[in-house]
Amino acid sequence: MNKEKQLIKNTAIVSFGKIATQLVTFFLLPLYTALLTTEEYGVVDLLNTLVSLLLPIVTLQIEQGIFRYLIDNREKEEEKKYIISTAMFFIIFQAVIYLAIFFIISSYIHNEYKYFLATNLIAGMLSTILLQMSRGLGDNLRYAIGSFISGVIIVILNVLLIAVFHMGAYGMIIATLIGNLSCALYIVISKKIYKYIHIKGFNKTYLKNMLKYSIPLVPNVISWWVVDASDRTLVTYFFGIGMNGILSAATKFSNVVTTLYSVFNLTWTESAAMNIDSDDKDEFFSKILDFNIRFFGAIILGIIAFMPFVFSIIINETFHEAYFQIPILMIASIFNISTGFLGSIYVAKKITKEIAKTSILSAAINLIINVALIKFIGLYAASISTAVSYFAMTVYRAIDVRKYIKLKIDKKVFFSYVVMLVITTLFYYLQMKTMSLIIAIFVSIYAIILNKHSFKFILDLVKRKIRWS
């Protein structure tokens, strides 16, 4: 029983930390759209987009190597010192190189926010590395607390700096900077990371092994960045920073769904690896797929159905154009979740090169469609290219994974869902309040019927994970 409690506790703790960091911006959306101009919101989003691109390039994803090698050496004090010392020296070296390059090219960058591209990236590096050290050392509680501290500080400072001191985009960027630094400082002090760092602790063998593990993950991360963020860069280039702010506001709703799935995926990925060679693997994986369609599909359907009634409450009128992008991005999130589910099969089979290959393919499709259409249909090009690229990746992976798993879909559920999605989306764009209300009621009833067994399924999934652990 202790083992079961520990497993559930760890999953809940990590999930809490993940939710705290990823949902914080959504709950602040009314504040952002009310007090920031579209240009200010757009420039902050673009800065964060660039940081998310540069971060894996500068770190070479070594945090993933740190996490893995610390897991293998949790009971070996000397080895932990080598790993952490080596990682910290490497990160300091990479930070110095990055800052040197940045200051060389900064004279060619004419933007008042440019120096935050340096400070916020360094803060993000420290936060990311130290959080993974905490997890690698087996302390999920401090990982969650560190993430929560970062989220709370960002919320409080955003309210103070934007609403009280009227600092606009500067306030939002500074809040993120201080939040990440606070998280890093908490981990250093609470885990006493400094005790593991020694000048003679640098180990070339460990550095080589960690980089050998982490570097192949960089192209995969960049590909996802291209899918998620190249839209914003192109929108900014063609239509200005204000239109990028509108796109950013629209994506917050689909991000909620993908965040919820990522929390579920913490449990699912481990279960996939444990059951990939079981006798009933086809049935088990098909049940997971069916659950995804029912549960997350219902959430997506519900957001589209109720958005006409809550959009004006959550989003300021100056961001009204975001309304028309939301259904397309929500449909894109359906395929995003599907690619995540199918990708877990590759992870379970230890063929992660397929993940990178399909991600690169999806990124290329996204970029080509966006560039081809953006002059003709404007902001819709960004949303449509995202949906099509995820759809293409879903189709490719669904066909390819048949070599390992024979997935079965409940055709009645699938087709009924497609019909409901089409009808709901149609009336969303027609903007007929009475019909939208009727549709919202029908969607609510449909979602309840569709998910009457979902909670029982989640309980069975947890029990199965416990049995195999």
Secondary structure as UniProt FT lines:
FT   HELIX           2..22
FT   HELIX           24..27
FT   HELIX           29..35
FT   HELIX           38..59
FT   TURN            60..61
FT   HELIX           62..72
FT   TURN            73..75
FT   HELIX           77..105
FT   HELIX           106..108
FT   TURN            112..115
FT   HELIX           116..136
FT   TURN            137..138
FT   HELIX           140..158
FT   HELIX           159..164
FT   HELIX           168..190
FT   TURN            191..192
FT   HELIX           193..196
FT   HELIX           199..201
FT   HELIX           204..214
FT   TURN            215..216
FT   HELIX           217..239
FT   HELIX           241..275
FT   TURN            276..277
FT   TURN            279..280
FT   HELIX           281..314
FT   HELIX           317..324
FT   HELIX           326..348
FT   TURN            349..350
FT   HELIX           353..377
FT   TURN            378..379
FT   HELIX           380..400
FT   HELIX           401..403
FT   HELIX           411..430
FT   HELIX           433..450
FT   TURN            451..453
FT   HELIX           454..468
//
